[in-house]
Amino acid sequence: MFASLPIFLRVPLACLLLLVNTVLHVLPLFLLTLVRLVLPVRALRQACGAALVGIAESWLSVNSWLWGAFTRTRWTIEGVDGLAPRDNYLVVCNHQSWIDIPALQKVFNRRIPFMRFFLKSQLIWVPLLGPAWWALDFPFMKRHSREELERHPELKSRDRDATRRACEKFRHVPVAIMNFTEGTRFTQAKHDAQKSPYRHLLRPKAGGVAFVVDAMGDAIRHMLDVTIVYPDGAGSMMDMIAGRIREVRIHVRKLPILDSMRGDYENDTAFRERFQAWINQLWTEKDERIAQMLTKPV
């Protein structure tokens, strides 16, 4: 619709409409959050929580419509048949760009429960979005360097306890928990510094996945293994709006979470080695899939 506009008009207009959409959805979200905080009855608070998710899903739907209206990006999506908005999922994905997040929201919005991310604690200060994420029960985690953890090992247990508290809350509502398993966006410099054994991926961090699987228990029975590729190269949000991201390819694979995948990752050495081997195999398969997706003809 607006993709044919000159770039000097298209980019500011798209940014303005994305901002307006955010404000129009975030303001009622904030008001409903205040109502939920003062309600004395748990059932009413849960009803407000469901209404908050409805507002968020509406916001994501309009965002996706705007992406479609302002860009000619071609979306190739495989593997989303049979997903259910009332089932719980753990979503694991490779991470290349900030575009990954709206891409995942476009694919999964209203196909599965509303996705929650584990966010860096600093992001709560992002105007509008930070408080909105808090209102929607996104868990905020403090990130610590290896040096900090060596000096203060108790910090590791704090993050683990925060993960368990968040998962305990999620056990009582339909939820999809999102995990970028590499822990950071892919760059060639990071790849080289890690001496990653994969061609297109950084080394996966198994601990976060293991903690979520164990903390959620039987409440979560399926994992969605998501692979995103950008045949023309990953860019920024501005690249997307400006029309420089011509195609996004997404593959989804639904996998069972077996009882053997639950255990004490921190203290059980044998379990930790098995879980790491499983994640490494998952990443080996994902690396091969990315190579195939990149070379697949249009």
C-alpha positions as CSV (number, residue, x, y, z in Angstrom):
1,M,0.0,0.0,0.0
2,F,2.7,2.5,1.1
3,A,5.7,0.6,-0.2
4,S,5.8,2.6,-3.4
5,L,6.2,5.9,-1.6
6,P,9.7,7.6,-1.9
7,I,11.9,6.5,0.9
8,F,12.2,10.0,2.4
9,L,8.4,9.9,2.9
10,R,8.0,6.2,3.6
11,V,10.5,5.9,6.5
12,P,9.3,8.8,8.7
13,L,5.6,7.9,8.0
14,A,6.2,4.3,9.0
15,C,8.0,5.3,12.1
16,L,5.2,7.7,13.0
17,L,2.5,5.1,12.6
18,L,4.4,2.5,14.6
19,L,4.8,5.0,17.4
20,V,1.1,6.0,17.2
21,N,0.1,2.3,17.3
22,T,2.3,1.8,20.3
23,V,0.8,4.8,22.2
24,L,-2.8,3.8,21.4
25,H,-2.3,0.3,22.8
26,V,0.1,1.1,25.7
27,L,-2.1,3.7,27.3
28,P,-5.1,1.4,27.9
29,L,-2.7,-1.3,28.9
30,F,-1.3,0.9,31.6
31,L,-4.8,1.8,32.9
32,L,-5.8,-1.8,33.0
33,T,-2.6,-2.7,34.8
34,L,-3.5,-0.2,37.6
35,V,-6.9,-1.8,37.9
36,R,-5.4,-5.2,38.2
37,L,-3.0,-4.0,40.9
38,V,-5.8,-2.8,43.2
39,L,-8.3,-5.7,42.6
40,P,-8.6,-7.9,45.7
41,V,-10.0,-11.0,43.9
42,R,-7.6,-13.3,42.2
43,A,-10.1,-14.3,39.5
44,L,-10.6,-10.7,38.5
45,R,-6.9,-10.1,38.4
46,Q,-6.6,-13.1,36.1
47,A,-9.3,-11.7,33.9
48,C,-7.4,-8.4,33.7
49,G,-4.3,-10.4,32.7
50,A,-6.1,-12.0,29.8
51,A,-7.4,-8.6,28.7
52,L,-3.8,-7.2,28.8
53,V,-2.7,-10.0,26.6
54,G,-5.6,-9.2,24.2
55,I,-4.4,-5.6,24.0
56,A,-0.8,-6.8,23.3
57,E,-1.9,-9.2,20.6
58,S,-3.9,-6.4,18.9
59,W,-0.8,-4.1,19.1
60,L,1.3,-6.9,17.4
61,S,-1.3,-7.5,14.7
62,V,-1.4,-3.8,13.7
63,N,2.5,-3.7,13.7
64,S,2.5,-6.7,11.4
65,W,0.0,-5.0,9.1
66,L,2.2,-1.9,9.0
67,W,5.2,-4.0,8.1
68,G,3.2,-5.5,5.2
69,A,1.9,-2.1,4.1
70,F,5.2,-0.3,4.0
71,T,7.6,-3.0,2.7
72,R,7.7,-5.5,-0.1
73,T,9.5,-8.1,2.0
74,R,8.7,-11.6,1.0
75,W,8.0,-14.0,3.9
76,T,8.6,-17.7,3.5
77,I,7.2,-19.6,6.5
78,E,7.2,-23.3,7.1
79,G,6.1,-25.6,9.9
80,V,3.3,-23.6,11.6
81,D,0.4,-25.9,10.9
82,G,-1.1,-27.6,13.9
83,L,0.0,-25.1,16.5
84,A,-2.5,-24.2,19.2
85,P,-3.1,-20.9,21.0
86,R,-3.9,-22.8,24.3
87,D,-0.9,-25.0,24.4
88,N,2.3,-24.0,26.2
89,Y,5.6,-23.9,24.2
90,L,9.3,-23.2,24.7
91,V,10.5,-21.3,21.6
92,V,14.2,-21.5,20.8
93,C,15.7,-19.6,17.9
94,N,18.9,-18.3,16.4
95,H,19.5,-14.6,16.7
96,Q,20.9,-12.3,14.1
97,S,19.0,-9.0,14.2
98,W,16.5,-6.9,16.1
99,I,14.2,-7.8,13.2
100,D,14.0,-11.3,14.7
101,I,11.6,-10.2,17.3
102,P,8.9,-8.6,15.0
103,A,9.5,-11.6,12.7
104,L,8.7,-14.1,15.4
105,Q,5.7,-12.0,16.5
106,K,4.4,-11.9,13.0
107,V,4.7,-15.7,12.6
108,F,3.3,-16.7,16.0
109,N,0.9,-14.0,17.1
110,R,-2.5,-15.7,17.9
111,R,-1.1,-19.0,16.6
112,I,0.4,-19.8,20.0
113,P,0.1,-18.1,23.4
114,F,1.5,-14.6,23.8
115,M,5.3,-14.9,23.9
116,R,7.3,-13.7,26.9
117,F,11.1,-13.0,26.7
118,F,13.6,-12.9,29.4
119,L,14.8,-9.3,29.2
120,K,17.9,-7.5,30.5
121,S,16.9,-5.5,33.6
122,Q,18.1,-2.2,31.9
123,L,15.3,-2.6,29.3
124,I,12.6,-1.7,31.9
125,W,13.7,2.0,31.4
126,V,12.9,2.0,27.7
127,P,10.1,4.6,27.3
128,L,6.6,3.1,26.9
129,L,7.9,-0.4,26.1
130,G,9.7,-1.1,29.3
131,P,6.7,-0.5,31.6
132,A,4.5,-2.3,29.1
133,W,6.8,-5.4,29.2
134,W,6.6,-5.3,33.0
135,A,2.8,-5.0,32.9
136,L,2.7,-8.1,30.6
137,D,4.8,-10.1,33.1
138,F,8.0,-10.2,31.0
139,P,10.8,-11.4,33.4
140,F,13.6,-9.0,33.8
141,M,17.0,-10.5,34.5
142,K,20.3,-9.0,35.6
143,R,23.2,-9.9,33.3
144,H,26.5,-10.6,35.0
145,S,30.0,-11.0,33.5
146,R,32.0,-14.1,34.3
147,E,34.3,-12.0,36.4
148,E,31.3,-10.8,38.5
149,L,30.1,-14.3,39.0
150,E,33.5,-15.5,40.1
151,R,33.7,-12.7,42.7
152,H,30.1,-13.1,43.8
153,P,28.8,-16.6,43.0
154,E,25.5,-15.9,44.9
155,L,24.5,-13.8,41.9
156,K,24.0,-16.9,39.8
157,S,21.5,-18.3,42.3
158,R,19.6,-15.0,42.2
159,D,19.1,-15.3,38.5
160,R,18.1,-18.9,38.8
161,D,15.6,-18.1,41.5
162,A,14.2,-15.3,39.4
163,T,13.8,-17.7,36.5
164,R,11.9,-20.2,38.8
165,R,9.6,-17.4,40.1
166,A,8.7,-16.4,36.5
167,C,8.1,-19.9,35.4
168,E,5.9,-20.6,38.5
169,K,3.7,-17.7,37.4
170,F,3.6,-19.0,33.8
171,R,2.5,-22.4,34.9
172,H,-1.0,-21.1,35.5
173,V,-1.6,-19.3,32.2
174,P,-1.2,-20.3,28.5
175,V,2.3,-19.1,27.7
176,A,5.1,-19.4,25.1
177,I,8.5,-18.7,26.6
178,M,11.1,-17.3,24.1
179,N,14.8,-18.1,24.3
180,F,17.5,-16.8,22.0
181,T,19.8,-19.7,22.9
182,E,23.0,-18.1,21.7
183,G,22.5,-15.3,24.2
184,T,23.4,-12.5,21.8
185,R,23.1,-11.5,18.2
186,F,25.3,-13.3,15.7
187,T,28.3,-11.3,14.2
188,Q,31.3,-12.7,12.5
189,A,33.5,-11.1,15.1
190,K,31.7,-13.0,17.9
191,H,31.8,-16.2,15.9
192,D,35.5,-15.9,15.4
193,A,36.1,-15.0,19.1
194,Q,34.2,-18.0,20.2
195,K,35.9,-20.3,17.7
196,S,32.3,-21.6,17.1
197,P,32.2,-25.0,15.5
198,Y,29.1,-23.9,13.5
199,R,29.2,-22.0,10.2
200,H,26.2,-19.8,10.8
201,L,25.7,-19.9,14.5
202,L,27.3,-19.0,17.8
203,R,27.7,-21.6,20.5
204,P,24.4,-22.3,22.3
205,K,24.0,-21.7,26.0
206,A,22.2,-24.7,27.3
207,G,21.7,-23.6,30.9
208,G,18.9,-21.2,30.3
209,V,16.9,-23.7,28.3
210,A,17.5,-26.4,31.0
211,F,16.3,-24.2,33.8
212,V,13.1,-23.2,32.0
213,V,12.3,-26.8,31.1
214,D,12.9,-28.0,34.7
215,A,11.0,-25.1,36.3
216,M,8.0,-25.4,34.1
217,G,7.7,-29.2,34.7
218,D,4.7,-30.9,33.0
219,A,3.1,-27.5,32.2
220,I,5.2,-27.3,29.1
221,R,5.5,-30.4,26.8
222,H,6.6,-29.0,23.4
223,M,9.5,-27.0,22.1
224,L,9.4,-25.0,18.8
225,D,12.8,-25.0,17.2
226,V,12.7,-21.9,15.0
227,T,15.3,-21.0,12.4
228,I,15.4,-17.5,10.8
229,V,17.5,-16.6,7.8
230,Y,17.9,-13.4,5.7
231,P,19.1,-14.4,2.2
232,D,20.3,-10.8,1.6
233,G,21.9,-10.5,5.0
234,A,20.5,-9.5,8.4
235,G,19.9,-5.8,8.8
236,S,18.3,-3.3,11.2
237,M,14.7,-2.2,11.7
238,M,15.5,0.8,9.5
239,D,16.7,-1.5,6.8
240,M,13.4,-3.3,6.9
241,I,11.3,-0.1,6.7
242,A,13.6,1.2,3.9
243,G,12.9,-1.9,1.9
244,R,16.5,-3.3,2.0
245,I,15.3,-6.6,3.6
246,R,13.8,-8.3,0.5
247,E,13.1,-11.7,2.0
248,V,12.8,-13.4,5.4
249,R,12.7,-17.2,5.6
250,I,11.5,-19.0,8.7
251,H,11.4,-22.7,9.5
252,V,9.5,-24.0,12.6
253,R,10.0,-27.6,13.9
254,K,7.8,-28.8,16.8
255,L,9.7,-31.2,19.2
256,P,8.5,-33.0,22.3
257,I,10.0,-32.1,25.7
258,L,10.7,-35.5,27.2
259,D,11.0,-36.3,30.9
260,S,14.6,-37.1,30.4
261,M,15.2,-33.5,29.5
262,R,14.3,-32.3,33.0
263,G,16.9,-32.4,35.8
264,D,19.3,-30.4,38.0
265,Y,21.5,-28.8,35.4
266,E,23.7,-27.0,37.9
267,N,24.5,-29.9,40.3
268,D,24.0,-33.1,38.3
269,T,27.1,-33.4,36.1
270,A,25.9,-36.4,34.1
271,F,22.6,-34.6,33.3
272,R,24.3,-31.4,32.4
273,E,26.6,-33.2,29.9
274,R,23.6,-35.0,28.3
275,F,21.6,-31.8,28.0
276,Q,24.5,-29.9,26.5
277,A,25.0,-32.8,24.0
278,W,21.4,-32.6,23.1
279,I,21.5,-28.8,22.6
280,N,24.7,-29.1,20.6
281,Q,23.1,-31.7,18.3
282,L,20.1,-29.4,17.9
283,W,22.4,-26.6,16.9
284,T,24.3,-28.9,14.4
285,E,21.0,-29.6,12.7
286,K,20.0,-26.0,12.7
287,D,23.4,-25.0,11.2
288,E,22.8,-27.5,8.3
289,R,19.2,-26.2,7.9
290,I,20.4,-22.6,7.6
291,A,22.8,-23.6,4.9
292,Q,20.0,-25.3,3.0
293,M,17.6,-22.3,3.5
294,L,20.2,-19.9,2.2
295,T,20.8,-21.8,-1.0
296,K,17.1,-22.7,-1.6
297,P,15.9,-21.1,-4.8
298,V,13.2,-18.5,-4.7
